Amino acid sequence: MQTPQSQIQPKTRERGIAPMLSVALMFFTFGPVGLPLDGSIAHLVNARGPNPGPGIEQANEFATQATRNFFIANFPDL
């Protein structure tokens, strides 16, 4: 007795088109979605300006003073 066509198993080398099509479409989807995201992040970073901000100098002064206080307290002979 012959088996119906619906019960025949595909050969191991046969693959469906869905995985190949999905990978191909991901290439065309991630590029157009990723580039505007990168551009918007770059715009937000650039909108802040090239200056590091007014708090950097104050943070450096505070760190320098804290370091001096630490060495004066722990190594008074230096």
N, C-alpha and C positions, 0 to 999 in steps of 0.2 A: 504494500500500500504506500502511496506517495504522500509526503507531508505537504500541507498547504504552504504557499509562499510566505505567509505572515509568521510562520514558525521557523523559518530558515535563519540561522544566526549569521551576522555579517562576518566577513573575514577580518583577521586581526589588523591588517593594513588599511582597512576601510575606516575612514573617519568622517564624522558629520561636518557639514559646512558651518554649523553654529559656532563652535569654538574659534575657527579661523576668522569668521566674520566679526565676532566679538572683539578679537584682538585688533583687527584692522580698524574697526570703528573706534576703539579706545584711543588709538593713535591720533585720529582726527578729532576726538572729543577733548582729550586732556590738553592738547596744545592750545586750542582757542579758549579753553576755560582757564588754564594756568597762566597764560600771558597777561590777561587783564588783572588777575590777582597780583602778579608780580609788579605790574605797573602801578596798581593802586597802593601797594605797600611802599614802593619807591616814592610815590607822590607824597604819602603821609610822612615819610622820613625826611624828604626834602622840604616839606612845609614847615618843619620845625626850625629850619635854618641851619647854616653851617656852624653856628656857635655851639659849644658844648653845654652852655647854660650858665647862669650866674652862680649856681651853687657849687661849681667845681672848685673855684678858688677858696671858698669858705671850707669845703670839705678837706682840701689840701692843708689849709692852715690848722684846722682842728686835728688832723692826723699828725701833723708835725709837732704840735703842742703836746698831744697825748704821748707821742714817742719820747719827747724830751722829759716829760713828767715821769714816764716809766723808767727811763735810764737814771734820772736823778734819784728816784726812790729806791731802786734796786742796786745801782752801782754808784754810790756817792763819791768814790775815789777817782772816777774818771774825770 
